[in-house]
Amino acid sequence: MEDSKRKVGQNMIKKYIGEDGFRYYVKKTELFSTKNVVAIGIGAALYSVLSGVAIPVGPNTSFRIAVALLTIFGAIFGPVVGFFVGFVGHALNDMIMWGSVWFSWVFLSAVIGLFGGMIALDKSFSLETGHVTKFHIFKMYVYSILGMIAAGLAAYVGDVYFYGATRSIVKSYSISKVA
């Protein structure tokens, strides 16, 4: 009985030799482990609260500090956690601040979290062992920019086809909201 437990435990650890020649041991994780569910809850609560903090930079345009949390939680816990932090956090913020949820913009935040967490899928990237290079940071920026573009398109499609808004209204609102 103990041998089978030992084998299962050994299969949970994967040995990885990096490009630099060092050995890394990576633990396989479950998709919705207790750690990930707690991270989603804490991240969503932080995102919801920090969404109220905005730095105005022009008419109807502001920088929201909370958007950085999506990339941070995605990089630490993976793209699925980043997605759900954005989805649940934005939906919770909409319910608290406005009384209803605008799902096309909720998906905008979720997609940004998803793309921000893509760096965690890179085998050579590991925050636990401290193996983060300048190239990893550059890739994280590229993933985040691609995520903002994909999220903007998803919000546009949601506004036009799901909510039935006219294209001119959505176009002017999208430019001021994303910026």
QUIMO-V456617 format. One record per pair of residues at least 12 apart in sequence whose ideal C-beta (glycine too) atoms are under 6 Angstrom apart, sorted by sequence separation. I is the first residue (numbers start at 0). GAP is how many residues later the second one is. If there is no record, write none. Layout:
i	gap
I	GAP
I	GAP
This chain:
i	gap
12	12
13	12
52	12
69	12
72	12
50	13
12	14
155	14
49	15
50	15
90	15
11	16
49	16
69	16
89	16
155	18
46	19
86	19
89	19
118	20
118	21
46	22
45	23
85	23
86	23
85	24
118	24
117	25
85	26
151	26
82	27
85	27
84	28
114	28
115	28
42	30
82	30
81	31
82	31
114	31
115	31
81	32
114	32
81	34
78	35
81	35
111	35
110	36
38	38
46	38
78	38
73	39
77	39
78	39
110	39
111	39
110	40
35	41
39	41
43	41
47	41
38	42
42	42
46	42
50	42
69	42
73	42
77	42
69	43
73	43
107	43
110	43
39	44
43	44
47	44
74	44
35	45
39	45
43	45
47	45
70	45
74	45
69	46
106	47
107	47
104	50
75	51
103	51
103	54
103	55
103	58
70	73
23	105
17	106
60	115
59	116
60	118
